[in-house]
């Protein structure tokens, strides 16, 4: 194999690689052996067709995919070794020529480590939201607490209304024939939850326990089951039970039931105020951190490969696909329903991903320069372990057994503590302002940057 660098630009390096015909033929022959059981040629037993016969009968191209699957990892590793390169992205392969007679000719591109020219990071200005707690917010939190401990009780003789919880049997018919997924018994449903197609839950409002009714409905045009999309159906429904939420009265008895600190309503309101202040202070710090990191990026010079951005975008797509699949939804279908293509989604993510990566690498540069200042002592480490164990509701021994059982785990935990110290120090040396930035200028979340930076550091 021969290779030579043909381009290096914006921290992306490109090589022209050639694998001689005699070397590449070995990969073709390996592919032939792997696929042998699939080849059938008259006059030969299945799985025993010789390589030349397979090539003549099926064409050599039938082996290319499997040959490349064998060849590309080896070629790539040889390339890295020859040129002593540490990659910071997945490789991109562009096949120029392939065949038993010409060998394999391709281009391989990969990202190099970003280059950071660190600018100013002391005394920078950044926006920090004011912390204001309105009485209405406290009222809302208290109402949420009352709702959480509410009981479900029978509605009595009144008609069903939105917010009630019903138990029903239903059977869906399309052209008088039951359809898949359209039948259930003892199904529990909250009216107004939007769990069913439009018109179903609304059709139960005003009805009473014991009623049996037919609901003629139409499935949405963009329903996920294509055989039902836009179709007229009839649901036969029987209502067995209806319950309503009984919300407790706001008094001292309620307070003692839901709070470990307060005994009276006034004490409880003050407890809620303190909780909201802490929550808003944490949120304000996150916004402040984001602004500080964004300001450091603005004062610095960052050279970062587009391939790193592309890799992160692809990673986000994979995460979205997994999350959507947990709810039985295909992410590509979601994009189509929302009027987007996968390219639209990638383009919409690229700018934010680039800002996140730039912030992450700049944060890493500050961390390296200020390592002595943010070094975590053994005492701080052990105290943090105690606090983490207490927060998780387990003993220190169990916490270490579950989360700090390897040197890598302990290094990762220490790294997280260093990042907290770094962000805390940057807060102290920066200047908070009440001037809110334009929406398109807001940097990425600082915690996400810190996590991304950890991956950079370990690389």
N, C-alpha and C positions, 0 to 999 in steps of 0.2 A: 504494500500500500504506500502511495506517495501522497503528500499533502503540502499545500502552501497557502499562506495567508494572502487573501486577495483584497480584503477591505477591513478597516477598523474605524468605526465612526459612532459617536454617541454611546460609547461603552458597549457596542455590539461588534463582535469580531466574526468575520466570515472566512471560511477556508474552502478551497477547491480540492477535492479528494478523488483519487483514482485507485480502484482495486483492479489489478490485472485480470485478464480473462481466465488464466489458469487458477487464480485464487478464488475468483467468484464462482467458477464452475463447481468448486467444492461445496459452496453453499447451495447451489442448485441441486447437486446430488444429495445433500442432506435433506433438502425439501422433498425430493423424490422418495427417499426412504421413509420420511414422516407420513407422506400421503399415499404410500404404496397400496394400502388396502382399498383405496377408493378408485383405483384405475382398473378398467376392464377392457381388454383388447382380445378379439377372437384369436384363438390358438394359444393363449397364455392363461394360466391359472390366475384367479383374482389375487392381487397382492404380489405377484411374481413377474410383472411386466417390466422388462429392463428399461433403464434410463433412456437410451436412444429411441426405443420404440415409443415410449410415453411422449417424448419430445416430437417425434414425427406424427403421432396419432392425434395428440391433443394440442400441440403447439407449446413452445417453451414458456410462453407467458403464464401458463397455468401454475407454474412453480414460483413465479416472481414474488408474490406476497409472502409466502413462507420462507423463501430464501432471504428476503429483506428482513424478516423478523429475526432470523438467525444472524445476519451479517451486520445490521446497523448498530446493535449494542457493542459488538466487538470493534467495529471500525471507529465508533465514537470514543471508546476507552483508549484505543491506540492513539487517536488524535490528541486527546488530553495529555497522555503521557509524553508524546513526541514534543509537544509545544509547551509543556509544563503549565497548563491552564487550569485555574480553579473556576468552574462555571457558576453563574448566579442565576441561571434560568434553565428550563428544559431546552434541549437542542431542537433546532428546526432543520429538517432534511429536505433538500430539493433535488430530486433525481433528474439528471440531465440525460444520461444514457444507461441502458441496462441490457445485458444479453450474454449468452455463453461465448460469443465471438468477440464482443467489445469490452466485456467486463462490466464494472460498475463505476460510473462517473457521477458525482454529486457535489452539491454545496452543503456545508454544515455551518449554521450560524448559532451563536450562543452569547449570552450576556456576560460581561465582565463585572467585577466588583464596582459599584458606584464610586465616583470620586467626589469628595465633599471639601469645599473650600469654606471653612466655617467663618461666619461673620460675627457681628456683635450679638451677645446674648445676655448682657447685663443692662438693667435700666430701661428695657423696652416697655412700651405702652401696650396694654391689651384690655379689652372690654371684660368687665365683670358685672353681671346683672345685679341690681339691687335686691335685697331680701326684704320683702314686704308681705305680711300675713294679714289678710282681710278676715273679718268675722264670718263672712259667707263661706270661706274655705274651711273654717273650723266646723261650721254647721254641716257642710257637705261631708266631712270626715265622720262626724258623729252619726249622720243619717246612714252612711255606709256601714258603720259598726252596728247600728240597729238592724239594718237589713240582713247583715251576715248572721245574726243570731235569731232571726225571725223563724217562727214555726209555720208549717203548712197545715192548715185546718180545713175541714169541709166547708164549702160555700153555702150550704143550706139549700133553700128553695130558689134563690135568685138565679138569674141567667148568667151564663159564662161571659166573661169580659177579658179584655187584654190584660196580661200578667198572670192569669190563672194557670194552674198546672192541671192538665187533664190526663186521664188514662183511657186510651181508645183502642178499638179494633178497626182496621181498615183494609179494604181490598180495592185495588185499582184495576179497571177494565178498559181495554182499548178494543173497540169494535166487539164488545161483549166478551172479550177473551182476556183473562188475567195476564199481566205482563210481569216480567222478572223484576224483583225488588219492589213490587207495588202492593205487597200484602204483609200484614203484621198483626199480632194479637198482644194485648196488654202494653201497647206502646205508650210511653210517657212523653208528654209534650208541653212546653210552655207556650201559651198563646202570645204571639208577637215576637217570638224568637227568630222567625225567618228560616226555620229548619226545613219547611216544605215549600213547594212551588207556590207562586203567588195565587192567592184565592183560597188556599186550603185552610189556613189558620183563621182567616177572616170569615170563612164560612161556618166556623164553629161558634163565633161570637153571637150571643143572643139565644143560643140553644141551652138545653138543660140536661142534667144527668139522666140517662135512660133513653135519650133520643137516638133514633137511627135515621140517617139522612143520606141522600145522594148528592155529591158535589160534582157538577160538570165543569171541568177545568181544561186549560190548554197549557201544555208544557212550553217553556220559553224556546224561542227559535235557536238559541245558542246553548241548549242543554247539553251536558257532557255525553249523555247516551244518545247517539245519533238516531237510533230507531224510534226515540220518543220526542226528539226535538221538533217543536211546532205542532205536535199531534194533539188532537182532542181526546180526552179520556173522561171517565166517570169514577169517582171514588165513593164507595159505599162505606159509611162510617157509623160506628156505634160508640156512644160515650158512656163509659162505666163509672168514672169518678172525676170530680173536679175539686181542686183545693186552692186556697188563697193564702198569701203570706200574712201572718199575724205579727205585726211589728211591735216590739215591747215599748212601753211608755218610757220617756226620758226622765228618769228620777234617780235618786241615790242608790236604790236597790239595783237598777240596771248598771250603774257605774261600778258598783262592787262586783258585779258578775263579770264584767268585761275588762276591768283594769286591776293590775296588781299594785298600783301606786296610789290611786285616787279613791276617795270615799264619798265625795260629793260631786255634783254636776259642775260646780265652779272649778274645783280641783281638776276634774277631768278635762274641762275646756283648756286649762292652762297646760296640762300634759299634752294635749293635742297640739297646742300652739308650739311647744318646745319641739315636738316631733317634726312639725312642718318646717320650723326654722332650720333644724338640722338637715332635713331633706333638701331644702332650697339652698342652704349653704354648700352642701355637697355638689348640687347641680351647678351653682355659681362657680365653684372651684373648677369643675370640669370645663365649663365654658371659658374660664380664665386661662386654664392650662392650654386649651385649644388655641386661643388667641396668642398666647406667648410663643407656642411652637410655630404657629403660622408666621409670626413676626421674625423669629429666628431664621426660618426658611427664606423669607424675603430679604434678609440681610446676608444670606449665604449664597454660594454657587453650588448647584447640584447637577452632576452629570450622571444620568441614570438611563439604562437601556429600555427601549420600548418593549423588549421581550419580557422583562420583569413585570411590566404593567399588564401585558397580555396574559401572562401566567396567573397573576392575581385575579384578573377578570374571569378567567376560566375556572379558577378555584371557587369564586363566588357563584358562578353558574351551577357548579356541582353541588354546592351547599344549598342553593335554592331548590334544585331538583330533589334533593333528599328531604328537605323540609316540606315541600309540596306533596311529595309521595306519601308522607306520614298521614296526610289528610285525604289520600286517594285522588289527588289532583296531579295532572301532568303539567309540568312547568311550561312546556312549549305550547300546550293548549291555552294556558293562562295568558301567555304573551300574545297569542293570536286573538283571543277574545278582547284583550286590551288594545288591540290595533298596533302591536309591535312585532317586528321581526327579531330574530336573535341578533342580527347585526345592529339593529336599533338599540337593543339592550346593552350590547357590548360598548357601543359608542357612548351611551349615557353613563356608563360606569367608568370609562377610561380616565376622565378628568379627575374624578374624586379619588380613584385608585392611585393616580400619579401623585396627587397632593398627599395622600396618606403615606405612600412610600417615601417621598421626599422628606416629610416630617419625621418619619421613623428613622431614616438614616442620619438626618441632622441631629436628632435627639441622641442617637448612638454616638455621634462625634462629640457632643457636649459631655456625655457620660464618660467617654474615654479621657477627655481632657481634665475632668473634675473627679477622677476616680478616688483620689485621696479624700476629697471632701465628703463623698457619699458612701465611703466604705462602711459596711455593716459590721459592727463588733459582734463577738460571740454572745455577749450579754443581750444585745438588741435582737439577735437571731433567736435566742431561747425565749425571750419575752414575747416575741411575735408568734412563736410556736404556741406558747401558753394562751395567747389571745385568740389565735385561730382555732385551737382546740375548744376553747370555751364558747366561741361563736358557733362552732359546729355541734356543740352539745355532747362532746365526747372527751375522754381523758387524753392527756398529752401522749401517753404511751400508744393509745389506739390511733391518734392522729399521725404520729410518726410512722407507725406500722403501715397505715393506709396510704399516706401521701409523701413520706420522706424515707422510703425504704432503700433507695439507691443514691449513689453520689450525684447522679444526674438530677434526681428529684430535689436533693438538698441545694444543689447549685441553682436550679431553677427558682426555688423558693427564695434563696438569697438574692438572686437577680431581681425578683419582683420587689423585694424590700429596698434594694438600691434605687430602683426606678421611682418608688414612692418618695424616697429621700430627695432624689434629683428634682422631681416635680415640685415638692414642697419648697426646696431651696430656690428654684426658678420663680416661684410665686413671691417669695420674700424679696428678691432682688429686682422684680418688675414693678411697673407702675399701673395700678388699676384705674381705668377710666369708665365713665358712664356713656361714652359714645359708642353706640351699637354699630357694628360693621354691616355693610350691605350683604344681603343673603348669599350672593354668589361669591363673596370673599371669605366666607366662614371656613376655617380649616376643619380637618377631620377630628374625630373624637380622640382625646389625648390617651385614654386607656387603650384604645385600639392601636394607636401609634406605639405605645409602650410594649404591647404584646408583639407587634410586628417587629419592633426593634430587637426583642429578645431572640427572634429567629435569625435576624441579621448577626447578632453577637455570637450565637452558637455556631453560625456558619463560618 
